[in-house]
Amino acid sequence: MNYQKLREQYPAVITMDQFYRICHISKRKARWLLEHGVVPCRDSGKKTRRFKIRLADVIAFLERRDAGDPAVAAPKGAFSSGAHVRKPGRVPLTASEREKLRASLLAAWESWPDALTVRQAAELCGCSENTMHRWARKGAVTSVAYRGAYLVSKEGLAGWMAIRRGGALRQEPWEPRQIDDPIRFV
């Protein structure tokens, strides 16, 4: 890219304010580039008007950046809030491991009823009641609307928790075993 217009528009020595505007970067990134010597400058150490940068050095930086030189790039994620940074992924469990986890959950929950209230289901899986309501409403867990409230299947919850906690990358619906006789509510 031709940077001749910059030579006409700006003086031979510019400030950090002009530098970040020319480069279309944040003040924070501009300060980092100057403090770490990526772009040569004279640092007075003062609080205001601290950096004096030669325009020729800025143009050289822009040309290297346009060419894709990794030496002029700041470390990835150094100027982000971290909100979009992914956490390290979990290793998904195999089908047999998920089945073992489901079986161990059912064994641990043996004393609980087969049809759980939202409060009970939330207590078992360590989430809030609102979250459990949302999962039931969306069909993520096997549930039935009964007298204005959801009842969650213990088997369906164990299967879903085995998939979710097991680290599967996408949530697979758990298919409960077909039961010949329906659940009777007392």
N, C-alpha and C positions, 0 to 999 in steps of 0.2 A: 504494500500500500504506500502511496506517496504522502509523505508528511511535510511537504513544502509549505502548505498553508499554515502549519504550526509555527514554522520559522518566521512567517510574515506576521502572525497574530500575536506571538508572545516574545518577551525579551530573552536574551541569551541565558539569564539566570532566573529561575522561577521559584515559587514557594510550594509548600505541600498542598495548599488549597488549590492552586492551579494544577498541580500534578495529579491529584485524584480526579479532578474534573476532566482533564485531558484524557486520562486512562479509563474513565468511566468505572471507577472502583470506589469502595467505601473509604472513609477517612481512616478507619481502623486498619484496613488492609494496606493503605498507602503508608501509614506510620510503620507497620510491620516491615514492609518492603524496604523502607529507608533505614530503619534501625538495624536490620539484619544484613545490610550491605548489598542487597539484590540490585538496587539502583544506587550508584555512587552519589554522595551528597556531602555537604559540609554541615555538621551538626553543631550548633552553637550551645546547645544545652539549655537554652532559655525556655520559658514556658510558652511564649508566643513567638511566632515567626522563627521557629527553631531550625528549620531545614532550608538550605539554599541548594537548589538542584540545577545543574546545567541542562539546558534544553536538548543538547546533543545526546546526553545520557538518557533522557526520557525517550527520545526517538529510537535510540539503540534498544532500550528496554521494550518498546512497543513492537519493533521489528522482530526481536527474539520471541516475544510472546505470540505474535502472529504466525511465526514459523513453528510454534509448538515446542519450544525449548523447555524441558522440564526444570532446568536450573533457575528459571525466573518465576516459576509457579510457587505459590504459597502451599504449605502442607494441606492436604485434603481435610476439610472439616474444621480448619483452624478458625474460620470466621462464621461459623453457623451456630445456631442455638443447640444443635444436637437433636432436635425433635425428629428430624427425618432420618437420622442414622439408625440403621437396623441393628438389632441386638444379634449376637451370634445365634445361628439357627440350632435347633435341637435335632438330634438324629432321630428320624422316625422309627417307631417300633415295628417289628415284623408282625404279621397277623397272629402268629402263635404267642408272641410276647404280649400283644394286646389282649388276647383271650385269657392268658394267665393273670394279667392285671385286673381284667373284668371279674374273673373268678375270685381273686383275692379280695376285691372290693365287696363282692356279694357275701363272701365268708365273714368279712369284718362287719357287715351291715345285717347279719342274720337276725339279730334281735329286733330290727326295725320292721314296721309293717310293709306289705307289698305295695300298697298305694300310699304314697307319702304326701303330706300337705306341703305347700310351698315353703313354709318355715322349716319343716323337717329336712326337706331336700336341700335347702340352702345351708342348713347346719352341717349336713353330711359332706357337701362338696366345698365348704368354706367360702361361699360367696354371699352377697346380700340377697334379701328377699326380692328386691326390685330386679336384680339380675336374673333370678330364677323365674320371676313372672315374665320377664322379657323372653327368656329362652323357651318357656312354655308357650307363650303367645306366638313366637316365630316358628314353633315346631322343632326346635333344636333338640329338646328332650321329649320323650314320649309322655304325653299327659292327656288328661280328660277334664273337661269343664264339668263340674258337678256342684249343683246348688250354689252357683255364683262364685265358685273358687276352683282352682286347678288342683287336681290330684296327679302326682307324678309317679310313673312306674319306677319301682326300685331297680328292676332289671334294665330298663331303658336308660336310667340315669347312670348305672354302673357301666354300661356299654359306651355311653356317650363320654363319660369321664375317662374311660380307658383310651378312647380315641383322642380326646382333647388333651389330657394330661400326658398321654404317651408321645406327644410331639408330632403328630401327623401334620403335614403342611396344609392340607385342606380338610375340612371337617366332613367325614363320611357319615351318612345317616346310619344309625344302628338299627338293624332289623331284629326285633325281638322274636323269640320262638313263637310259633302259632300255638295258642292255648285253646283246647277244645271247649272248655266251659268258661263263660265270662267271669270276671271278678265280681264277687258279691260284696256289696257295701253293707255293713251292719250299722 
